[in-house]
Every structure is written in structure tokens, then in C-alpha cells.
């Protein structure tokens, strides 16, 4: 088991977005012993975020990437954290995550989720993407699952959209974040091979 | 034609469909979807010009907002 834990220590994982999915997933990876995280978000911690995101009341107003870096180091002082306080687009994704073995997609909006999947499929054929899709509401434990499409893993129920009646609530958001972190561990500790022949349709 | 959609065989009346047509026929309703045909990702901007035909392996998963 030691050598598998050593693999984690030598691995760099990217976290694209530090909200409900990203903050909870990053904390789980830090506790498990991932050696290096590259975290990116443009936002600031607000009081409303505390219902599901891994921040504390005294961090309201701080940049999320800096607050999360502090929390990660309080759990695991040995972890290396690289912070990027910016809005991610295709160029930024290619630049900041180039040394990561796995990228965790932890955006809020579906169009951003598709952006990073399209960017990674085109430019990072050897990297794995672990995305979240469908986590709103409560209950329905057994609808949460993980599906693999080549180098892309998608965690969630693939149906529940956030709305007034179906807000994102801490247990289900954290459950999907934990599924993502658990998938990262499997990729790294079991040395999953990137799928061959994966690319983007271009006639 | 017969295709494989998310690991299930599906028979359809017709020789080929654009990705856009196929998604509508298969009732994919949310605006953002990951689509792969024979392991190749189809960009959203290419849904009209990429076609699915007999024997193709299609994978399609909704991307739902929330994080």
C-alpha cells in the first residue's frame, strides 16, 4: 500500500473551480495525500457559500483560492498548492493545468463544463478529466454514479438541475465531490492508462 | 440503421442523422451534452455537420449546471 500512497504524493491534480465541488474535492484529496494541487477560481467567499462549500465564516470576503489554500495546509502542511485567481477559458486551461495528470472539473455552469471537456479532449489527450453533472436537491443516494467515456469520467445523477425548488445542498454536493476525489485516487493509485484513439471530430 | 447508444443497441428508421437530429430523437433535452462518436468528441458547434450512421458507437451524457 505504501507505494500506492507514494504515487499520490508524486501526483499533481488540477481543480477547475473552487465552489461546492472544487473545495470539497480538494480537501478530500489533501487528506488522502495528493502531493500537489493546482487550484483556480475568480470568486470571493460569501456567506451564502457556507451552506455547502468548504470555507468558514471568518473567510467571508477572501479570495476563494487563498482561503482554500489555507484550509488545505491546515489539514496537510506538506501539500504544495498553486493558486490561480482568474476566470478560466480555453487558453488558461491549457496553460495552468499542463503539468497535471488529472483535472477535476468543478464549475457551476454547464457551458463551462463543456468548455473544459472540449479543451482537454483537443489539447490534453493523455490527461484524465473527472467532471460533475447533476447534484441538486437531497435524497436519491443511489442515483449518484460515475460513467466513463474514454479519458472522461462523469460523476453525479446526470439529471438534477439546480433551481429554486431544488437548491444545491451540502450532503449531495459533497457526495459528488467525494465521488470525484475517489475516481482521482483510482486513476493515480491503479495507474489507469489513458484511452487510445480519443480525439475531437474534425473533418 | 442500427447504432449503439450508451451501450444499448438502437434501431432507427433512416440511413443517417446529424448529431443534432439524433439528440432530439433520443430526447436529450438539456442544452449541454457531451457527445462522442466512436470515441471522438463532437464539438457543440459541429452538431449539424457531423452525421451518425449504421454501426456507429454513440455516447451522450447530459452536463447539468450545479457545482
Interface residues (C-beta under 8 A of the other chain):
Chain A: X17 X19 X20 X21 X22 X106 X107 X108 X109 X110 X111 X113 X114 X117 X118 X121 X122 X131 X132 X133 X134 X135 X136 X147 X149 X150 X152 X154 X156 X158 X159 X160 X161 X162 X168 X173 X195 X197 X198 X199 X200 X201 X203
Chain B: X30 X31 X32 X33 X34 X36 X37 X39 X40 X41 X42 X43 X44 X46 X49 X50 X59 X61 X62 X63 X64 X65 X66 X67
